Amino acid sequence: MAYNRSGNYFRPSFFGGFQFFPPVIKSLLIANAAVFLGIMFLGNFRMGEFYFEQFFYHSFALWPLGSGFGFWQLFSYMFMHASFTHILFNMLALWMFGMELEHVWGSRKFLIYYLLCGFGGGLANLLVAPLFTTVGPTVGASGAVYGVLLAFGMMFPERQIYIYFLLPIKAKYFVVMYMAFEIFSVGSMDGVAHFAHLGGALVGFLYLMADGYQFGSSFRAPKSEENVFTRMTGFGKSQKPDEQFYTNVSDAKVYDLSEHMKKEEQKAQVQIDEILDKISKNGYQSLSSEEKKILFEASKKLN
């Protein structure tokens, strides 16, 4: 069984539990790289009077309305990139911030979220950007990646991110900094699709809010708990009558807190051991959402 033991919990290693390249992340990296290398390799071949590179960009980049637009381009554009540095930074960010999200959410939900953010970014670039600036054909996964970045900042706001691998900054400030930069860059003629970035982030934010996520929480809160709106405004907060507070006071029992905590830790350890045994037999993907939650929360206590 592949795991490291520390304190009262077993922490799975990446090779036996959490994966460096979970299925959707790996597939997206391969797909984007394959399209980029394919266009680079076939670009100089001709088909009649057109080079293949011209054909690919004319057919699958996101073109403005009335200038060669096709509805499929709202998805195909996010698998195309203009240069090596363009695809390198997009894929690096997708892996860095998306890996943990896919482990927490599961592959299916992460893929849906990624594609929705990319679609939303393309839609914003198609409908909103022309109101502020000149729009040309657009390529790149940045809209979807910005949605992933926003989700990471919302779910893990206190996590440290190292800019240029040297300067530490909390995820929540990192995300705010990037979003502010995009907002202030609106209307500039730098050739960057800022509205696609902002559109992807906005769609991601709306998705998370609609799905019941709270700031700083890795998992959706149960419906019985207060949501973000309730915590911010105070409206809808349940209040118990004063008399309920005094009900059954005479029947109250005194517990030894240290003994109670010890039993809870032992119970949690048994759960972790059972989950790790299941991983050893059937692999990480065999875990249920609740088991993944228990394992992930246990690993966070070691950070």
C-alpha positions as CSV (number, residue, x, y, z in Angstrom):
1,M,0.0,0.0,0.0
2,A,1.5,3.4,-1.0
3,Y,1.2,5.9,1.7
4,N,3.2,8.0,4.2
5,R,2.4,8.0,7.9
6,S,2.5,11.2,9.9
7,G,0.8,11.8,13.2
8,N,-2.6,10.2,13.6
9,Y,-3.4,10.1,9.9
10,F,-2.2,8.3,6.8
11,R,-1.5,10.6,4.0
12,P,-1.6,9.0,0.5
13,S,1.3,9.5,-1.8
14,F,0.7,10.9,-5.3
15,F,1.6,7.5,-6.8
16,G,-0.9,5.5,-4.7
17,G,-3.7,8.0,-4.2
18,F,-3.8,11.5,-5.6
19,Q,-2.4,11.7,-9.1
20,F,-0.1,14.3,-10.6
21,F,-2.0,13.9,-13.9
22,P,-5.7,13.0,-13.2
23,P,-7.6,11.7,-16.2
24,V,-9.2,15.0,-17.5
25,I,-6.1,17.1,-16.9
26,K,-4.0,14.5,-18.7
27,S,-6.5,14.3,-21.7
28,L,-6.7,18.1,-22.0
29,L,-2.9,18.4,-22.0
30,I,-2.5,15.8,-24.6
31,A,-5.3,17.2,-26.8
32,N,-4.0,20.7,-26.7
33,A,-0.4,19.6,-27.4
34,A,-1.6,17.3,-30.3
35,V,-3.5,20.1,-32.0
36,F,-0.6,22.5,-31.6
37,L,2.0,20.1,-32.9
38,G,-0.4,18.9,-35.7
39,I,-0.9,22.4,-37.0
40,M,2.8,23.2,-36.7
41,F,3.7,20.0,-38.6
42,L,1.0,20.2,-41.3
43,G,0.9,24.0,-41.5
44,N,3.2,24.3,-44.6
45,F,1.3,21.6,-46.6
46,R,-1.1,23.0,-49.2
47,M,-4.6,22.1,-50.1
48,G,-5.3,23.8,-53.4
49,E,-4.5,27.4,-52.9
50,F,-4.7,27.3,-49.1
51,Y,-2.1,26.2,-46.6
52,F,-3.4,23.8,-44.0
53,E,-2.5,26.3,-41.3
54,Q,-4.8,28.9,-42.9
55,F,-7.6,26.2,-43.2
56,F,-7.3,25.2,-39.5
57,Y,-7.4,28.8,-38.2
58,H,-10.2,29.8,-40.6
59,S,-12.3,26.8,-39.6
60,F,-11.6,26.3,-35.9
61,A,-10.5,29.7,-34.4
62,L,-13.2,31.8,-32.9
63,W,-14.1,34.4,-35.5
64,P,-16.3,37.5,-35.0
65,L,-20.0,37.3,-36.0
66,G,-20.3,37.7,-39.8
67,S,-16.6,37.1,-40.4
68,G,-16.6,33.3,-40.8
69,F,-18.1,32.4,-37.4
70,G,-19.4,28.9,-36.8
71,F,-21.0,27.7,-33.5
72,W,-18.5,24.9,-33.1
73,Q,-15.8,27.5,-32.8
74,L,-17.0,28.3,-29.2
75,F,-15.4,25.0,-28.2
76,S,-12.7,24.4,-30.8
77,Y,-11.0,27.7,-30.2
78,M,-9.9,26.7,-26.7
79,F,-7.8,23.8,-28.1
80,M,-5.7,26.0,-30.4
81,H,-2.8,28.3,-29.5
82,A,-0.9,31.0,-31.3
83,S,2.7,30.2,-30.0
84,F,4.7,27.8,-27.9
85,T,4.7,30.2,-24.9
86,H,1.0,30.7,-25.2
87,I,0.2,27.0,-24.9
88,L,3.0,26.4,-22.3
89,F,1.7,29.0,-19.8
90,N,-2.0,28.0,-20.3
91,M,-1.3,24.3,-19.8
92,L,1.0,24.9,-16.9
93,A,-1.7,26.9,-15.2
94,L,-4.3,24.3,-16.0
95,W,-2.2,21.6,-14.4
96,M,-1.1,23.6,-11.3
97,F,-4.6,24.9,-10.4
98,G,-6.8,22.2,-12.0
99,M,-5.2,19.1,-10.5
100,E,-6.5,19.5,-7.0
101,L,-9.9,20.6,-8.3
102,E,-10.4,17.5,-10.3
103,H,-9.4,15.3,-7.3
104,V,-12.0,17.1,-5.2
105,W,-14.8,17.3,-7.7
106,G,-14.3,14.2,-9.7
107,S,-13.3,14.1,-13.4
108,R,-16.8,14.5,-14.9
109,K,-17.7,17.6,-13.0
110,F,-14.3,19.2,-13.6
111,L,-14.6,18.6,-17.4
112,I,-18.1,20.2,-17.5
113,Y,-16.8,23.2,-15.5
114,Y,-13.8,23.6,-17.7
115,L,-15.8,23.5,-21.0
116,L,-18.5,25.8,-19.6
117,C,-15.9,28.4,-18.6
118,G,-14.2,28.1,-22.1
119,F,-17.7,28.5,-23.7
120,G,-18.5,31.5,-21.6
121,G,-15.2,33.1,-22.3
122,G,-15.8,32.7,-26.1
123,L,-19.3,34.0,-25.8
124,A,-18.1,37.1,-23.9
125,N,-15.4,37.7,-26.6
126,L,-18.0,37.3,-29.3
127,L,-20.8,39.5,-27.9
128,V,-19.3,41.9,-25.4
129,A,-15.8,42.6,-26.6
130,P,-16.8,44.2,-29.9
131,L,-18.6,46.9,-27.9
132,F,-15.2,48.1,-26.5
133,T,-12.5,47.1,-28.9
134,T,-11.7,45.6,-32.3
135,V,-12.0,41.8,-32.3
136,G,-10.2,39.4,-34.6
137,P,-10.0,35.6,-34.6
138,T,-9.3,34.3,-31.1
139,V,-7.5,31.1,-30.0
140,G,-6.4,29.7,-26.6
141,A,-7.7,28.0,-23.5
142,S,-7.2,31.1,-21.4
143,G,-11.0,31.6,-20.8
144,A,-11.3,28.1,-19.4
145,V,-8.1,28.4,-17.4
146,Y,-9.2,31.7,-15.8
147,G,-12.3,29.8,-14.6
148,V,-10.1,27.2,-13.1
149,L,-8.0,29.8,-11.4
150,L,-11.0,31.5,-9.9
151,A,-12.3,28.2,-8.6
152,F,-9.0,27.5,-6.9
153,G,-8.9,30.9,-5.3
154,M,-12.4,30.6,-4.0
155,M,-12.0,27.1,-2.6
156,F,-8.5,27.4,-1.3
157,P,-8.1,31.1,-0.5
158,E,-5.4,30.8,2.1
159,R,-3.2,28.5,0.0
160,Q,0.3,29.9,-0.7
161,I,1.2,30.5,-4.4
162,Y,4.8,31.3,-5.3
163,I,5.2,33.9,-8.1
164,Y,8.2,33.0,-10.2
165,F,8.7,30.2,-7.6
166,L,10.1,32.8,-5.1
167,L,7.5,35.3,-4.0
168,P,4.7,33.8,-1.8
169,I,1.1,35.2,-2.1
170,K,-2.2,33.8,-0.9
171,A,-4.4,32.4,-3.6
172,K,-7.2,34.8,-2.9
173,Y,-4.9,37.8,-3.5
174,F,-3.4,36.2,-6.5
175,V,-6.8,35.7,-8.1
176,V,-7.9,39.3,-7.3
177,M,-4.6,40.6,-8.7
178,Y,-5.1,38.8,-12.0
179,M,-8.8,39.8,-12.3
180,A,-8.0,43.4,-11.6
181,F,-5.3,43.3,-14.3
182,E,-7.8,42.0,-16.8
183,I,-10.4,44.6,-16.0
184,F,-7.9,47.5,-16.3
185,S,-6.7,46.0,-19.6
186,V,-10.2,46.1,-21.2
187,G,-10.1,48.2,-24.4
188,S,-6.4,48.0,-24.9
189,M,-5.0,47.0,-28.3
190,D,-2.4,44.5,-27.0
191,G,-3.9,41.6,-29.0
192,V,-5.0,39.7,-25.8
193,A,-8.6,38.6,-25.5
194,H,-9.2,40.1,-22.1
195,F,-13.0,39.6,-22.3
196,A,-12.5,35.9,-22.9
197,H,-10.5,35.7,-19.7
198,L,-13.1,37.7,-17.7
199,G,-16.0,35.8,-19.3
200,G,-14.5,32.5,-18.3
201,A,-14.0,33.7,-14.8
202,L,-17.6,35.1,-14.5
203,V,-19.1,31.9,-15.8
204,G,-17.0,29.9,-13.3
205,F,-18.2,32.2,-10.4
206,L,-21.9,31.9,-11.4
207,Y,-21.5,28.1,-11.7
208,L,-20.0,27.8,-8.2
209,M,-22.6,30.1,-6.6
210,A,-25.4,28.2,-8.3
211,D,-23.9,24.9,-7.1
212,G,-23.9,26.1,-3.5
213,Y,-20.2,26.6,-2.9
214,Q,-18.9,28.9,-0.1
215,F,-15.8,30.9,-0.1
216,G,-12.9,29.0,1.4
217,S,-14.8,25.7,1.4
218,S,-13.6,22.8,-0.7
219,F,-16.9,21.1,-0.8
220,R,-20.5,22.1,-1.3
221,A,-22.3,22.9,2.0
222,P,-25.3,20.8,2.9
223,K,-28.6,22.6,2.3
224,S,-29.2,22.8,6.0
225,E,-26.2,25.1,6.5
226,E,-26.1,28.8,5.9
227,N,-25.1,29.9,2.4
228,V,-22.9,32.8,1.3
229,F,-25.9,35.2,1.1
230,T,-27.1,34.4,4.6
231,R,-23.6,34.8,6.1
232,M,-23.1,38.2,4.4
233,T,-26.5,39.7,5.0
234,G,-27.9,37.9,8.0
235,F,-31.2,37.3,6.1
236,G,-32.6,33.8,6.3
237,K,-30.6,32.9,9.4
238,S,-32.6,30.5,11.5
239,Q,-33.3,31.7,15.1
240,K,-34.4,29.4,17.9
241,P,-36.8,30.7,20.5
242,D,-35.2,31.4,23.9
243,E,-37.3,28.7,25.6
244,Q,-35.8,26.1,23.4
245,F,-32.4,27.0,24.8
246,Y,-33.4,25.9,28.2
247,T,-35.1,22.6,27.2
248,N,-33.8,19.5,29.0
249,V,-31.1,21.5,30.8
250,S,-31.6,19.3,33.8
251,D,-30.8,16.2,31.7
252,A,-27.4,17.6,30.5
253,K,-24.4,15.3,30.9
254,V,-20.8,16.2,31.5
255,Y,-18.2,14.7,29.1
256,D,-14.5,14.3,29.4
257,L,-13.5,16.4,26.4
258,S,-10.0,14.9,26.0
259,E,-11.4,11.4,26.1
260,H,-14.1,12.3,23.6
261,M,-11.5,13.8,21.2
262,K,-9.4,10.7,21.5
263,K,-12.3,8.5,20.5
264,E,-13.1,10.7,17.6
265,E,-9.5,10.5,16.4
266,Q,-9.5,6.8,16.7
267,K,-12.8,6.6,14.7
268,A,-11.3,8.9,12.0
269,Q,-8.2,6.7,11.8
270,V,-10.3,3.6,11.2
271,Q,-12.1,5.4,8.4
272,I,-8.8,6.5,6.8
273,D,-7.4,3.0,7.0
274,E,-10.5,1.5,5.4
275,I,-10.3,4.0,2.6
276,L,-6.6,3.4,2.0
277,D,-7.2,-0.3,1.9
278,K,-9.9,0.3,-0.8
279,I,-7.4,2.4,-2.8
280,S,-4.8,-0.4,-2.5
281,K,-7.3,-2.9,-3.9
282,N,-9.3,-0.9,-6.5
283,G,-7.5,2.4,-7.1
284,Y,-8.3,6.0,-6.2
285,Q,-11.1,6.2,-8.8
286,S,-13.1,3.6,-7.0
287,L,-13.8,5.9,-4.0
288,S,-17.1,7.6,-3.5
289,S,-17.4,11.4,-3.3
290,E,-17.8,11.1,0.5
291,E,-14.7,8.9,0.8
292,K,-12.7,11.4,-1.3
293,K,-13.9,14.2,1.0
294,I,-12.8,12.3,4.1
295,L,-9.4,11.5,2.6
296,F,-8.9,15.1,1.4
297,E,-9.8,16.7,4.6
298,A,-7.5,14.3,6.5
299,S,-4.6,15.3,4.2
300,K,-5.2,19.0,4.8
301,K,-4.7,18.6,8.5
302,L,-1.1,17.6,7.8
303,N,-0.4,20.8,5.9
